[in-house]
């Protein structure tokens, strides 16, 4: 799964992209690795994550959360996917 991230600010920023994957049929939450990123001002990048190997076929809600620290608002993206 790929997530597009853009730094629209004026400073270099380190952040974490956290992922949540929930089976919408069972409510099961599947752990996905957090990715650390560093971004230059006005730059953008793609963050790629691998889905868990033992993921069961079904419908999921994928959520990506960009966390740049306490001084910044969380940025959240959601996408329904079928695996």
C-alpha positions, 0 to 999 in steps of 0.5 A: 500500500502506498501513501502520498505525503507532502510537506507544505511548511517552511521547515525540515520535519521528521514525522511518523506515518502510523497505519491502522487496518481494520476488518470491517466484517469482524472488527479485527484490528490488524497491526501494521508497522509504523514508518519514520520519515524526514521531509524537506520544505515543500517536498513530497514523497510516497511511503510504502508499507507491506500488508501483513503476510497472513492477511485474510481475504475480506473488506478492510478500512485502511487508515494512515495517520501522519504524526509530526509531533505535539505542535502539529495537527494530525493528518488522517486519510481513510480508504476502504479496500478489498483484499 
